[in-house]
Amino acid sequence: GRLGGPFLINAGRGRLQVEADILAALEAGTLKGATLDVFETEPLPSDSPLWSHPAVTVTPHNAAMSEPEAVATLIAAQIRRLEAGEPLEHVVDPARGY
């Protein structure tokens, strides 16, 4: 596919994933990347290798009431922008702290 392989996205519950297994799968090439919002230990320890891994995106773990239709519309628009080579909207900027 366009992303070059499988990606893991977990915004559910931290204990549903095993971070050591995710890192091993990334290093082995089984996973192309991971976007993670929850972790085995919350907050994610500052010395976790997930913070600096080049194929991992850590999201800010903030919750909100969401309308499923609105979220699906936003995700579809982001995918269209990505596939068209356009800049994504609402991107986290670590330099700004969020």
Sequence and secondary structure as in RCSB ss.txt:
>XXXX:A:sequence
GRLGGPFLINAGRGRLQVEADILAALEAGTLKGATLDVFETEPLPSDSPLWSHPAVTVTPHNAAMSEPEAVATLI
AAQIRRLEAGEPLEHVVDPARGY
>XXXX:A:secstr
 TTSS EEEE S GGGS HHHHHHHHHHTS SEEEES  SSSS  TT TTTT TTEEE         HHHHHHHH
HHHHHHHHTT   SS   GGGT 
